Amino acid sequence: MSAVALLTAAAGLLPAAPASAAPVTCEDLTVPVPVLGTAHHVHGRLCTPASASTVQVLIPGGTYNSAYWDISYSPDTRSYRQAMNRAGIATLAVDRLGTGRSSRPLSALVTASTQAHAVHQVVRAVRPRFEKVVVGGHSIGSAMAMIEAGTYHDVDGVLVTGFTHRMNLVTVVPALAGMIPAVLDPQLHRSGLDLGYLTTAPGRRYDSFHAPGPRVPDAIGFDEATKDVFAVSEAVDTITLHNVVIPFTRLIDVPVLVVVGAGDTHFCGQPLGSDCSSADALRASEAPFFSPSARLGSYVLPDYGHSINYAPNASSYHRAVTTWTATL
């Protein structure tokens, strides 16, 4: 724990449902990480049920921060953090470098490999407190989780959500082209970020991340209010290098669970995307990218797009994750 600075311990216990669930204590962590010889840090929120022996280190996707894992609108359904904590699993939702309360290097220095190395430092910091550590991600956060696991071999499982190896560039490229520099966004323009940090234009969250799911104004409003950034170099690195050329995922030697929304047009839909018509079809699409040691599992959430924690039926995927975690 010497590498971790405890900034703020929770003053009390967070209420948890159902009433029989173990009480949960949350604390803010700051983990120092080097970026090309310069000092930076990753911030995370660790929430631990009593007697928890497993922690999930959770990496948000592009234009998201740690709030993605703890959605406050309809949290009994949409808060991944609460669902895991109710099941007795600790969660450490991090802000990627450049987002949230983590430090903000020059965007050109922020790549998928840089982020994976930063998460490795986080895993090292919390490992002494838990018997098992799972690294998980959403979207490009999933790519970073797989790079981390395939490179450092320091985790007991890998959770991949909102991501497959068959990226549908027909939808991904226009979505990326529609991003704007964060300094030009009315909400983020005072953030002090350089022009290499991008975000979604106002009012584009539903089309980019939630369609064809139901348009729930309060949920989309929370997404818009908590949106964040990603670095151009993260996207280029993820698309052109780590998902196509370098087989980090073949190096993963612990169990992997892949979860996507059936309507995620960024990663689903043949011939360019994966076959997300069923869990078996998804597993068949992804299996060639993993070794037998991954014991690949899969789950498809019906009726929603990319950002599946916002789905009205997200609790069914959360249950699938808790069941899988118990097998590790």
N, C-alpha and C positions, 0 to 999 in steps of 0.2 A: 504493500500500500504506500510505500514511500514515494512512488511516482505520481500518486494521485493527491491533489489538493482538495480537501473537502471544504467547499465554499460555504454551503448553507445546509444544515441538517433540517429536516422537516420538524416544525414545532410540535406537531402532533401526528396522529394517525389519519390517513385518508379513509373516508367511509368507503366500504366495499360491499357489494351485493353479490350473492345473497348473504343474509345475516350470518350464515354458518361459515363463510369464507374467513380465512386467516387475515388478521389485521395487516395493513401494508404501510411500510415506512418509506418515504421518498427523500432523496438527497441530491444535491447538485454536485457533479464532479467536474474537475478540470484536469486534463491529462496533457502534460507537455509533450510536444512532438517537433522534431526538426524537419525543416523543409529546405533542402539544399544548403545546409549549414546555418540556417537562421532559425531562431527560436519562435515557435508558434504553439498553439494549444487547441485541443478539441474539448468542447463542452458536451456534457451528457447529463441526462436525468435518470438516476437509478432508483427504481421502485422495487422493494423487496418484501414479499410476504414472509411472515414468520416461518422459520425453518426451511426456507427455499434452498434447494441444493443446485438448481440450474438457473443460469441467467442467459437471456438472449440479448446480444449486442446488435442494435437495429440501426440500419443506415437508410435515410430517406432518399428519394429520387430527386431528379433535377427539378428545380423551382420549388422544392419542398425543404422543410427543416424538421426538427424532431416533433413538431406539432402534428405531423401526419400520423404518428403512432398513438396519439392521445387526443382524438377529435372530441371537442367539448360539446358539439351539437349531437344530441341523442347518444350520449356516451355509452349507455347500456348496450347499444347495438353497434356503434361505430368506433369505440375506443378499443383499439387492439391492446393497448397497455392494460386497461382494466380487465379485459377478457383473460389475458395471460396471468395477471396477478390473482384473479379469482380462482384460477386453476393451480395456484401455488408456484408459478414460474416467475422469477424475477425478470425485469426488463431494464435495459440501459439504452434509451433512445438518444442517439448522438446527433449533433449538428455537424454536417460535413464542413470541412475547411471552407471558409468563404461564406458560411451561412449562420443564421441564428446567433448564438453567443460564442461560437468558435472564432478564432482569429481569421484575418482576411489577408492572405498572401497576395502578391501580384497574380492576376488570373492566369498568366502564361505558365506559372509554376504549378498550377493545380491540375493534375492529371488523374486518371483512374488509378494509376500505380501510386501516386502520391497519397491519394485518399486511402488506398488499401494499406499502405505502410502506416498511416496515422491510426487506422482502426486496429492494426496489429499492436500498436502501443497501448491502446485502450484494452484490448484483450489481455495483454500482459499485466496491466494494472489491476484488473478485477479478478483474474484467474485465482489468486490465493484465497479469495472469499467464497468460491463456489467449486463444487465437485465437477460440474460440467458447464461448458460454455458453447452456446450456439451463436453463429454469426448469421445475420439475416439482412435482407435489403428489399427495397422496392425500386423497380426500373433500373436506372444506372447505378443505384445503390446496390442492387443485386449483382451487377457485374463486379463492383468493388468487393462485395462479400466473397464472390467466387475467386477473384484474384488473391485476396487475403488468404483464404483457406488453401488454395492450390500452391501458394508460395511459402507460407510459414508453417502450415501443418500444426496449428496450435488450438484447434477447436474440435468439438465433438459432433457437430452437425452444421449443415448449411441450409438456410431457408431462402428460397428465391421466389419473389413475388413480382408480378407485373413485368416479366422479362422472359424471353426465350432466345435461343441462338438464331432463329430464323426471323430476323427483323424485317418488317415490311417497309422498305424504304419509300414506297409510293405514298404512304401516310406520314412516315417519320420525317422525311426531308421537308415537306411543306410545313409541318408543325415547327420544326427548328427554324425554318426561314421566316416564320411569323413572329419569332421572338424579338424583343427590343432590348437595347442596353438598359440595365437597371437604373442608371442615372437619369434616364428619360421618362421613367415611370412615375406617375404622380404619387404613388405610395412609397416608393423606394428611392426617390431621387436624392434624398439627403443621406444615404447610406455611406457615401464616400468610396464606393467601389469604382474600379477602373472600367473602361469600355468593354473589356473582355468578359464581364459578368452580365449575363442576360436573364430576362424573365419574360413571362407571358404578358402580352398587351392586355389592358383592362377589358374585362368581359369575355375573355377567351377560355376560361377554365373549363366550362362545361363541355364545349366542343372538343377540346384537346384531351381531356382526361376522364370524363364521366359518361359521355354518350356511348352506347344507346340506353344507358340507365335512365331512370326517371329524373326529371329536373326538379330537385327539391331546393327551393330558394334559400332556406336557412343553411343547408349543408354547403351549397355552392358559395354562399356568402362567407361562411367560415373559411372555406378554401381560399377565396380571394383575399380575405383579411390577413391570412397567415402565410401567403405565398412568399417565396424567397427566390434565390438565384441559382444559376449554375455557370461554370466557366466554359467558354467555347472549347478549350483544350480538353476538358472532361468528356464532352460529347464526341469530339473527333477521335480521341484516344479510345473510347469505348467502342465506337462504331467500326473504325478502320483497323484497329490493332488487336484488341483483346478478344473481340468476339469472332474475328474472321481468321486471323493469322496465327496467333499464339494460343496453344491449347491449354490454358491454365485449368480449365475444368476437367481435363483428362487427368490432372495431377491430384485432384481431390480424392482423399482416401477415407472419408467419413460419409455417413448418410446425408442425402440431399432430398429436399422436398421442393417441388416447383408448383406454384399456384398462379393461375391467371384468370382474368375475367373472360368469359366466352365471347364477349363483344369487344375485346381489346384489339382494335384494328392496327395498332402499332406493331403487334407481335403475332397476331393470329390472322388466319385467312389465307388459304393456299391459292396460287402456287408459291407466293413469296414468303408468307408468314407460316407459322406452325399450324398444325391441325389441332384446334382447341374444341372440337366437337364433343369430346368426352375425355375423362381422365386417362383412359387407356390410350386414346389417340395422341394425347399430349405427351404421355410417357414415351410412346413409340417415336415421336418426332424428336424428342430431346435425348433419348438414350444414346445415340451415336456420339454425343459430345462428352460423355462421362465414362469412367471406368466401372467395371463391376463392383468395385469397392464402394461406390456411391450408393448402391442399393436404392436406386432412384424411385422416389414416390411422386405422385402428381395429384392435383386437385383442380377442377375447373368450376368457377363460381358462375352460375347462370345469370344472364340478363344484366350484365354490367360491363363497363369498359375498363380503362387502364388503372384508375386509382381505386382499387377494390375495397380499401378500408371505408370508403364513403358509401358503399352499397347498402341499401336497406336490409339485405340478407347477408351482410358481412359476418354475422355471428356464426353462420354455418361453416365458413372458411376458418374462422377462429377456432372452432371446435376441432376441425380437421388438423390444425396445427398443434393444438394441445395433445391430441391423441398421438400424433407422430412424435412429438417431443418426449412423451412418456416411454417410447420404445428405445430411446438412445442409451 
